[in-house]
Amino acid sequence: MTWQPQQLPADHPPVNSGKIGVLIVNLGTPEAAETGAVRRYLGEFLSDRRVIEIPAIAWQPILRGIILNTRPKKSAAAYREVWTDKGSPLAAITADQAAGLQDRLGESAMVEWGMRYGEPSIPRQLQKLMDAGCERILLAPLYPQYCAATTATVVDKAAEWLGEKRWQASLRTLPPYHDDPAYIDALAADISRQLDALDFTPEVLLLSFHGMPKRTLELGDPYHCHCRKTARLLEEKMARSDLRMVTTFQSRFGPAKWLTPATDTTLEEEAAKGTKRLAIAAPGFSADCLETLEELAIRGKEQFMEAGGEQFATLSCLNTSDAGMTMLEAIIRRELGGWI
């Protein structure tokens, strides 16, 4: 008996399958630097129970009644200071990272990018990959240091999408890479390159990580430890005897106690005790965004100079630098092992 391939019914819908997908994910951004768009973005962001760990019955009246009526206007003004012809810096850089990664991976995988809050959303981009035939997808949150308020909420959102699917894609998740040699090497190379290009020699290099409420550490979140380890390994790798490196945490919000030392306080303290030349880097951010371009480069410089500092530089994140893209390709390829 000769085997015959199964004939599909004439009305069978076309099916794409057999491909590999990669979705790189960053935090999010409003669609425009205007109050309404910022209000929608903050409404989604600050309603995430991973971000604000206060019972909704207590938090939502504060969010809806106070914060979303006051904060969006101020935040929109800050976004306007860093907005570009391509729109949000974070969105533009993340899109460029995805394009660069696609070039490096070629036809072995399809690469898309998404945002946890705002657009393009994680569900939309996962569905796009699956519609293109990607049955196996690597979900890659671009957060080197794990935190429930960042990495975990990306996985949560992807799981919501999976929960609605009859035909589920097979999903892998990029693990935190805070101590990965490829990441440390990339940081050391790129930061050293930028330091060498400055027209002054800093006395201090501030390593500023995004802050988290101190309670997250007490509840067992590894974020603080991951940041500290990144800073220690980076300092060892750079081995700069001419530079004092200090680790701080930025972007405090609300009355709760946050991880310390705080970046803004440290900038003022350094200037007050005689530091005249300072550079600042943000190794926990994979791409420049409001927190680096406005909070550090603009507000941070103002704080340091007004307190007595004389020379200040904010170094760029890895973005699409050669070192950054080489690192990103290396860790993505490793996690795709066995698939490509």
C-alpha positions in Angstrom: 0.0 0.0 0.0 1.4 3.4 -1.0 1.2 6.2 1.6 -0.7 9.2 0.4 -0.4 12.7 2.0 -3.6 13.8 3.7 -5.6 16.2 1.6 -7.0 19.2 3.4 -10.6 20.1 2.9 -11.1 22.8 0.3 -12.4 25.2 2.9 -9.5 24.7 5.3 -8.1 28.1 6.3 -4.4 28.7 5.5 -2.0 28.0 8.5 1.5 29.4 9.0 3.7 27.3 11.2 7.2 26.1 11.9 8.9 29.5 12.5 10.8 30.9 15.5 10.0 34.3 17.0 11.7 36.7 19.4 9.9 39.5 21.2 12.1 42.0 23.0 10.1 44.0 25.6 10.7 47.3 27.4 8.7 49.2 30.0 6.5 51.5 27.9 5.9 55.0 26.9 3.0 57.3 26.1 2.1 57.7 22.4 2.6 61.4 22.6 4.1 64.0 24.8 0.7 65.5 25.7 -1.4 65.3 28.9 -4.1 62.9 27.6 -1.7 60.3 26.3 0.4 60.5 29.4 -2.7 60.1 31.6 -3.7 56.9 29.7 -0.2 55.6 30.0 0.1 56.3 33.7 -3.4 54.9 34.3 -2.3 51.5 32.9 1.2 51.6 34.5 0.1 52.6 38.0 -2.9 50.2 38.0 -0.5 47.2 37.7 -0.6 45.3 41.0 3.1 44.4 40.5 4.0 48.1 40.4 1.7 49.4 43.2 1.3 46.7 45.8 -1.5 48.5 47.6 -5.0 46.9 47.6 -7.0 48.3 44.7 -9.8 49.4 46.9 -7.5 51.8 48.7 -5.2 52.7 45.8 -7.6 53.3 42.9 -9.4 56.3 44.5 -6.0 58.0 45.1 -4.9 57.2 41.5 -8.1 58.3 39.8 -9.0 61.1 42.1 -5.6 62.7 42.7 -2.6 61.4 40.7 -4.1 61.2 37.3 -5.5 64.7 37.7 -2.2 66.2 38.7 0.8 64.2 37.5 0.1 63.8 33.7 0.6 67.5 33.0 4.0 67.6 34.7 5.1 64.4 33.2 4.0 65.5 29.7 6.2 68.6 30.1 9.1 66.3 31.0 8.5 64.1 28.0 8.4 67.2 25.7 12.0 67.9 26.7 13.3 64.6 25.3 10.8 63.8 22.5 12.3 63.3 19.1 11.3 63.4 15.5 10.7 59.6 15.8 8.6 60.1 18.9 9.4 58.6 22.2 13.2 57.9 22.6 12.5 54.6 24.3 10.2 53.4 21.6 12.5 54.5 18.8 15.6 52.9 20.3 13.8 49.7 21.1 12.5 49.5 17.5 16.1 50.0 16.3 17.4 47.3 18.6 14.8 44.9 17.2 15.8 45.8 13.6 19.5 45.4 14.4 18.8 42.0 16.1 16.8 40.9 13.0 19.7 41.7 10.8 22.0 39.7 13.0 19.7 36.7 13.2 18.7 36.7 9.6 16.1 34.2 8.6 16.6 31.9 11.6 14.1 33.9 13.7 11.5 36.7 13.3 12.1 39.6 15.7 9.5 42.1 17.0 9.4 44.6 19.8 6.8 45.5 22.3 6.0 47.5 25.5 4.5 46.3 28.7 2.5 49.5 29.0 1.2 51.3 25.9 1.8 50.3 22.3 2.8 48.1 20.7 1.4 45.8 23.4 2.8 42.4 24.3 -0.5 40.5 23.3 -0.6 42.4 20.0 3.0 41.5 19.2 2.8 37.9 20.3 -0.2 37.4 18.1 1.6 39.1 15.2 4.5 36.6 15.6 2.1 33.6 15.8 0.1 34.8 12.8 3.4 34.8 10.9 3.9 31.1 11.8 6.0 31.4 14.9 5.1 28.4 17.1 8.1 28.9 19.3 8.7 32.4 20.8 11.4 33.8 23.0 10.0 36.5 25.3 12.9 38.8 26.1 12.3 41.4 28.8 15.3 43.8 28.4 15.8 44.2 32.2 19.2 42.9 33.2 18.3 42.9 36.9 15.2 40.9 37.8 12.3 42.7 39.7 8.7 41.6 40.1 7.7 45.1 39.0 9.5 44.8 35.7 10.4 41.2 34.5 7.6 39.4 36.3 4.8 41.7 35.0 6.0 41.1 31.4 5.7 37.4 32.0 2.2 37.9 33.6 1.0 39.8 30.5 2.3 37.1 28.2 0.6 34.4 30.3 -2.7 36.3 30.1 -2.4 36.1 26.3 -1.6 32.4 26.4 -4.6 31.8 28.6 -6.9 33.0 25.8 -5.4 30.8 23.1 -6.7 27.5 22.0 -3.5 26.9 20.0 -0.7 28.1 22.2 2.8 29.0 21.1 5.7 27.5 23.1 7.2 30.3 25.1 10.6 30.7 26.6 11.7 33.7 28.8 15.0 35.4 28.7 16.4 35.2 32.3 18.0 38.1 34.1 21.5 38.8 32.9 22.8 41.1 35.6 26.0 39.1 36.0 26.4 37.6 32.5 30.0 38.1 31.3 28.6 39.3 27.9 26.6 42.1 29.6 29.4 43.1 32.0 31.9 43.2 29.1 29.5 45.3 27.0 29.0 47.8 29.8 32.7 48.1 30.5 33.6 48.6 26.9 30.9 51.1 26.1 31.2 53.1 29.3 35.0 53.2 29.0 34.6 54.4 25.4 32.3 57.2 26.4 34.5 58.2 29.4 37.6 58.4 27.1 35.7 60.7 24.7 34.8 63.3 27.4 36.7 66.6 27.4 37.3 66.2 31.2 38.3 63.5 33.5 35.6 62.6 36.1 36.5 62.1 39.7 33.4 60.1 40.3 31.3 57.7 38.1 27.8 57.4 39.5 26.0 54.1 38.6 22.3 55.0 38.9 19.8 52.2 38.9 16.0 52.6 38.9 14.8 52.7 42.5 12.3 50.3 44.1 10.4 50.6 47.4 12.6 49.1 50.2 9.7 46.8 51.0 10.4 44.8 47.8 13.8 43.9 49.2 12.3 42.9 52.5 9.7 40.7 50.7 12.5 38.8 48.9 12.8 40.5 45.6 16.4 40.0 44.3 16.5 43.3 42.5 18.7 45.2 45.0 21.2 42.3 45.1 21.3 42.1 41.3 22.0 45.8 41.0 24.8 45.6 43.6 26.4 42.6 41.8 26.3 44.3 38.4 28.0 47.4 39.9 30.7 45.3 41.7 31.4 43.2 38.6 31.5 46.3 36.4 33.9 48.1 38.7 36.2 45.0 38.8 36.1 44.8 35.0 36.8 48.4 34.4 39.6 48.5 37.0 39.9 52.3 36.9 42.1 53.4 39.8 41.5 57.1 38.7 37.8 56.9 39.2 35.6 56.4 42.3 32.5 54.5 41.5 29.3 54.9 43.5 26.0 53.0 43.2 22.7 54.9 43.7 19.0 54.5 43.0 16.8 57.0 41.2 13.1 57.8 40.5 11.6 57.8 43.9 7.8 58.0 43.9 5.4 58.5 46.8 6.0 58.5 50.6 7.3 55.0 51.0 10.9 54.3 51.9 12.9 53.5 48.8 16.3 51.8 48.2 19.2 54.0 49.1 21.4 55.9 48.5 19.2 58.1 46.3 20.7 59.5 43.1 19.5 63.0 43.5 20.7 63.3 47.2 24.0 61.8 46.3 24.6 64.3 43.5 24.1 67.1 45.9 26.2 65.5 48.6 29.1 64.8 46.2 29.2 68.5 45.1 28.9 69.7 48.7 31.9 67.7 49.8 34.0 69.0 47.0 33.6 66.8 43.9 33.8 69.0 40.9 33.8 66.6 38.0 31.2 63.8 37.8 29.8 61.4 35.2 26.7 59.3 35.5 25.7 56.0 33.8 22.5 54.0 34.1 23.5 50.3 33.5 20.1 48.9 34.5 18.4 50.6 31.5 18.8 48.9 28.1 17.8 52.0 26.2 17.7 55.7 27.0 14.3 57.0 28.1 12.7 59.7 30.2 14.6 58.5 33.4 18.0 58.9 31.8 17.4 61.8 29.3 15.4 64.1 31.5 15.8 62.9 35.1 19.6 62.4 34.9 20.9 64.4 32.0 18.8 67.5 32.7 17.6 67.5 36.3 20.6 65.6 37.6 23.0 68.1 36.0 21.0 71.0 37.5 21.2 69.5 41.0 25.0 68.8 40.8 25.9 72.2 39.3 23.7 74.2 41.7 25.3 72.4 44.6 28.8 73.4 43.5 29.8 70.9 40.8 31.6 72.2 37.7 31.6 69.5 35.1 28.9 66.8 34.5 28.2 64.2 31.9 25.5 61.7 31.4 26.6 58.6 29.5 24.3 56.9 27.1 22.8 53.5 27.7 23.9 50.5 25.6 21.2 51.3 23.1 22.3 50.2 19.6 26.0 50.6 20.2 28.2 47.8 18.8 28.9 46.5 22.3 25.2 46.5 23.2 24.1 44.8 20.0 26.8 42.2 20.2 25.8 41.4 23.8 22.1 41.3 22.9 22.8 38.9 20.0 24.9 36.6 22.2 22.3 36.2 25.0 19.4 35.9 22.6 21.2 33.2 20.5 22.1 31.3 23.7 18.4 31.2 24.8 17.4 30.1 21.3 19.6 27.1 21.6 18.0 23.9 20.3 15.5 26.1 18.3 17.9 27.6 15.8 
